């Protein structure tokens, strides 16, 4: 199946891969007219093709289950990879922006303008693609969003958690467990008004001192022991790493969580969770029990992976 590029407009191909002669000729014509939009679209097509080959090579490097090892299964996988490559291309700060700049300079035109500077690296592209083809991933997760379910969620965020753990001293399993508990292992992440991800993994609210982005949602708060739905403002970030860092900063720098920081070094999930509950991190009267259970679950998963 070919996802074609209509000849009447390059902008209509934002979700397509130019894979036939007519589509490529239309794109070539627009680019020849030194159309900045065509330059961006051409760069996106290059990135899509690159991502498609990268995903394909990653799939070939993984062990197959045998369940879909057939002509029909291979075709289905190929079409899925093509769809993923289109979805992953053209993201702000992505590889296509660097390609567009290079194409424009070669044609003697001005550099295309973008909403954010291009800072993508090959390793970032590989990590994004790897998350899409990792075991347990359905391939349907939006770019930049962790897979749903404990194992995929933990695997996706372990590297970031370990990095922040080394800097802050808070065990990675504690942070991963709390992130999993707060988001239902990725199933109920806080969204911005436009549906995009706020990357808020820890349910940290946007108080008076917060000057960053905000996501306003309806949430459950326990008032005098009774759960009630209320509208609250939460902090929004540009990445999961920003969320981990802000959480670690909150625990380490706020006098309110001084006890939690001190017991984090003990390695006791229940002590840490109890300290957070006593400090008022959440209004749920069962928060410590639920959080310690999530942390223990992460620790068991880490032990199983280490033994495998």
C-alpha positions in Angstrom: 0.0 0.0 0.0 1.4 3.4 -1.0 0.7 6.4 1.0 0.8 9.1 -1.7 1.4 12.8 -1.8 -1.3 14.7 -3.6 0.1 16.8 -6.4 -2.0 19.9 -5.5 -0.3 20.6 -2.2 2.8 19.6 -0.3 1.2 20.6 3.0 -1.5 17.9 2.7 1.1 15.3 3.0 2.0 15.9 6.6 0.8 12.4 7.5 1.9 10.6 4.3 5.1 9.1 2.9 5.9 10.0 -0.7 6.4 6.5 -2.1 5.3 6.7 -5.7 6.5 8.5 -8.8 3.6 11.0 -9.0 4.1 12.0 -5.4 7.9 12.4 -5.7 7.5 14.4 -8.9 5.0 16.8 -7.3 7.4 17.3 -4.4 10.3 17.8 -6.8 8.3 20.4 -8.7 7.5 22.4 -5.5 11.1 22.2 -4.3 12.4 23.4 -7.6 10.3 26.5 -7.2 12.3 27.2 -4.0 9.2 26.9 -1.9 10.2 26.9 1.8 7.3 24.7 2.7 8.3 22.1 0.1 11.9 22.2 1.6 10.4 21.3 5.0 8.3 18.6 3.5 11.2 17.1 1.5 13.2 17.0 4.7 10.4 15.3 6.5 10.3 12.7 3.8 14.0 12.0 4.1 13.6 11.6 7.9 10.6 9.3 7.4 12.7 7.1 5.1 15.6 7.1 7.5 13.3 6.2 10.5 11.7 3.4 8.5 15.0 1.8 7.8 16.1 2.3 11.4 13.0 0.6 12.7 13.3 -2.2 10.2 16.9 -2.9 11.2 15.9 -2.9 14.9 13.1 -5.3 14.3 15.4 -7.6 12.4 17.9 -7.5 15.3 15.2 -8.6 17.9 14.2 -12.2 18.5 10.9 -13.1 16.7 8.2 -14.9 18.5 7.2 -17.0 15.5 3.5 -16.1 15.8 3.6 -13.5 13.0 6.4 -15.1 10.9 4.4 -15.3 7.7 3.9 -13.3 4.5 0.8 -11.6 6.0 2.5 -10.9 9.3 5.6 -9.4 7.6 3.4 -7.2 5.4 1.5 -6.0 8.5 4.7 -5.2 10.3 6.1 -3.4 7.3 2.9 -1.2 7.0 3.1 -0.5 10.7 6.8 0.5 10.4 5.8 2.8 7.5 3.1 4.4 9.6 5.4 4.8 12.6 8.1 6.4 10.5 5.7 9.0 9.3 4.4 9.7 12.8 7.9 10.1 14.2 9.2 12.4 11.4 8.8 16.2 11.5 8.8 16.6 15.2 9.9 20.0 16.6 13.7 19.9 17.1 13.9 16.7 15.1 16.3 15.5 12.4 14.1 16.9 9.6 14.9 20.5 10.7 18.6 19.9 10.3 18.0 18.3 6.8 15.8 21.3 5.8 18.5 23.8 6.7 21.0 21.9 4.6 18.7 21.5 1.6 17.8 25.2 1.7 21.5 26.3 1.8 22.3 24.0 -1.1 19.5 25.6 -3.1 20.6 29.1 -2.2 17.5 29.9 -0.2 17.1 31.3 3.3 17.1 28.9 6.3 13.6 27.7 7.1 12.3 29.0 10.4 11.2 26.7 13.2 9.4 27.0 16.5 12.4 25.6 18.4 16.1 25.1 17.6 17.1 21.8 16.2 19.1 19.9 18.8 18.4 16.3 17.9 21.2 13.8 17.8 21.3 10.3 16.3 21.3 8.7 19.7 18.0 10.5 20.5 16.5 9.2 17.2 17.6 5.7 18.0 16.2 5.9 21.5 12.8 7.0 20.2 12.8 4.3 17.6 13.9 1.7 20.1 11.0 2.5 22.4 8.6 1.9 19.5 9.9 -1.6 18.7 10.8 -2.7 22.3 9.3 -5.9 23.5 5.8 -5.2 24.9 5.3 -2.0 22.8 2.3 -2.0 20.6 3.8 0.7 18.4 0.8 3.0 19.0 2.2 5.1 21.7 2.6 8.8 20.7 6.1 10.1 20.2 7.5 11.2 23.6 5.1 9.2 25.6 6.1 6.2 27.7 4.5 2.8 26.9 1.5 1.8 29.0 1.9 -1.1 31.5 4.5 -1.6 34.2 7.2 -3.4 32.3 7.2 -1.1 29.2 6.9 2.0 31.4 9.8 1.1 33.7 12.0 0.0 30.8 11.3 3.3 28.9 12.1 5.5 31.9 14.8 3.5 33.7 17.7 5.3 32.0 16.4 8.8 32.9 15.6 7.7 36.5 19.1 6.2 37.0 20.7 9.4 35.7 18.7 11.6 38.1 19.2 9.1 40.9 23.0 9.5 40.6 22.7 13.2 40.8 20.1 13.4 43.6 20.7 10.3 45.7 17.1 9.3 45.5 16.9 5.6 44.4 15.7 5.1 40.9 13.2 2.5 41.9 11.6 4.9 44.3 11.1 7.5 41.6 9.9 4.9 39.0 7.5 3.4 41.5 6.0 6.8 42.3 5.8 7.8 38.7 4.1 4.5 37.9 1.6 4.9 40.8 0.8 8.5 39.9 0.2 7.8 36.2 -1.2 4.3 36.4 1.9 3.0 34.7 1.5 5.5 31.9 -2.3 4.9 31.4 -3.4 8.3 32.9 -0.7 10.8 32.3 -1.6 14.5 32.7 -2.4 16.1 29.4 -2.3 19.7 28.3 -5.4 21.5 27.0 -4.5 20.6 23.4 -4.1 16.9 24.3 -0.3 16.9 24.3 1.7 15.3 27.1 2.6 17.5 30.1 5.3 15.0 31.1 4.2 15.4 34.7 5.0 12.0 36.1 4.6 12.8 39.8 1.4 14.8 40.1 3.2 18.0 41.3 0.8 20.9 41.3 1.6 24.4 40.1 1.6 26.5 43.2 2.1 30.3 43.5 5.9 30.0 43.1 5.7 28.0 39.8 6.5 30.2 36.7 6.6 27.4 34.1 3.9 25.9 31.9 0.6 24.6 33.5 -1.8 21.9 32.7 -5.3 22.2 34.3 -7.3 19.0 34.8 -10.0 17.4 36.9 -8.5 15.2 39.6 -9.6 13.3 42.8 -8.7 14.9 46.1 -9.6 13.4 49.5 -11.4 16.0 51.7 -12.0 14.9 55.3 -11.4 11.3 54.0 -14.0 11.6 51.2 -12.9 11.5 47.6 -14.1 14.4 45.5 -13.5 15.7 42.0 -11.8 19.1 41.8 -10.1 21.1 39.1 -6.4 21.7 39.8 -3.4 23.1 38.0 -0.3 20.9 37.6 3.2 21.7 36.4 4.0 20.9 32.8 7.4 20.1 31.4 9.2 19.7 28.1 10.4 16.2 28.8 10.3 13.3 31.3 13.8 14.2 32.4 12.6 17.6 33.4 9.9 16.0 35.4 12.3 13.7 37.2 14.7 16.6 37.9 11.9 18.8 39.3 10.7 16.0 41.5 14.2 15.4 42.9 14.7 19.1 43.5 11.4 19.2 45.4 12.3 16.3 47.7 15.9 17.6 48.3 15.2 21.3 48.7 11.8 21.6 50.3 11.9 21.5 54.2 8.6 19.8 54.0 10.1 16.6 52.6 13.3 16.7 54.7 12.4 13.4 56.5 11.6 11.7 53.2 15.0 12.6 51.8 16.8 11.3 54.8 15.0 7.9 54.8 15.5 7.5 51.0 19.0 6.3 51.7 17.7 3.5 54.0 16.3 1.6 51.0 12.9 1.0 52.7 10.1 1.7 50.4 7.5 1.8 53.2 9.6 4.3 55.2 10.0 6.6 52.2 6.3 6.3 51.3 5.2 6.9 54.8 7.4 10.0 55.1 5.9 11.4 51.9 2.3 10.8 53.2 3.1 12.4 56.6 4.5 15.4 54.8 1.3 15.8 52.9 2.4 14.8 49.4 -1.0 13.3 48.7 -4.4 13.4 50.3 -5.2 9.7 49.8 -5.2 8.1 53.3 -3.9 4.9 51.7 -1.1 6.6 49.8 1.8 5.1 51.7 0.6 1.6 51.2 -0.2 2.0 47.5 3.1 3.8 46.8 5.3 1.3 48.7 3.6 -1.5 46.7 4.4 0.2 43.4 8.0 0.7 44.5 8.3 -2.9 45.5 6.9 -3.9 42.2 9.6 -2.0 40.4 12.3 -3.5 42.5 11.0 -7.0 41.7 11.0 -6.2 38.0 14.5 -4.9 38.2 15.7 -8.0 40.0 14.1 -10.3 37.4 15.8 -8.4 34.6 19.1 -8.6 36.4 18.7 -12.4 36.7 17.6 -13.0 33.2 
